[in-house]
C-alpha cells in the first residue's frame, strides 16, 4: 500500500505513548474496523492493564476473539454504541481510563439515502459515549473524525462535524475529561475504499470507475492512522483538533492508473477507465481545516494542533441535545436534513 502514497511512510517515536498509557485501561469502539483493529494491534505492544474491544459486527468480534485468545488483557465484546443502557453498564463494569472512539458509518453515498442511520450511529453514539465519559471521569477521549467534516456537504460529513462540535462544547464546559479530535482522510485498503474497489474491477477485467479526472483525496495507511491516533493520546489536550500530515492530496485517477500499471506488469493487460461523475455527497476536493481554526502547536512535523473559536458552542450543545430527543419522531429524511443544516446555520 505504501508505494501508492508517493511519500515517505510516517513513523513516530513510541516512548511518549508508552509513558502515557502504561498500566491503563483503554476502550476501543469500532474495534473490528480498519482503524479500530489496527489500534488494538498496536496497543498490544504496550503494557496496558486491559483493552476492551467493542463492535456490533459479530463476525468481526469473533475474529478478534480468535486472534487474541492468548492475550489475557484483551477483551473483545459484541456491543452497540447507540445503546445508552448497554454502554453505561460497560463503563461501570470496565472502568476505562482512555476511550478511542473509532466506531462510525463512513460510506458517503450510502449514508446520503439513510440520514437517520448516519446520525444515530455517528452523532448520537458519540454524544452517548462522551456524556458517559464525563460522568465516569474518563481521562481522555480520542475521537476519530474525517476531512469530510470540514465544510461538510454530505450527511456523513455533517454527522461527524456535529460530533466534533459536541465534543468541543464539552471541552468548554468542563476540564476533567480531555476530548481530543483527530482528523484525517481516506485509509488505503479499508473496506469500501477506492483501492479494493479498483482492484475488484481490475481482476474482473471491467472498466475502473473514477468519479472525475480532477478529483483528489488525502490518503494514508491504517498503520499510519493508528500510530498518529495513539500519538495524540500523549500530546493532545482537551479541545485540540489534530490534523495529520498526509502529504499532498492525490488524484484518484492517478491512483487508478498506478494500480493498473501494477496489474499490467503481472498480466500484460491494460485497464480501461470509466468516468462516472461525482456521486451524491461527494466533493471534488477535501479540506483539512476550517478557515476559523488556527494552528497553535506543531508536533514532530507530523501533526498540526488547531483550536477554534468557542463562541457558538453553547447553542450547538443545546441543539444536539434536541436532535437526540427528536430523532425517533423525525419521519422524513428531508426533515432531518433541514435540522442538520440548521445546526450548522447557528454559527
Order of alpha helices (4+ residues) and beta strands (2+ residues): alpha-beta-alpha-beta-alpha-beta-alpha-beta-alpha-alpha-alpha-beta-alpha-beta-beta-alpha-beta-beta-beta-alpha-beta-beta-alpha-beta-beta-beta-alpha-alpha
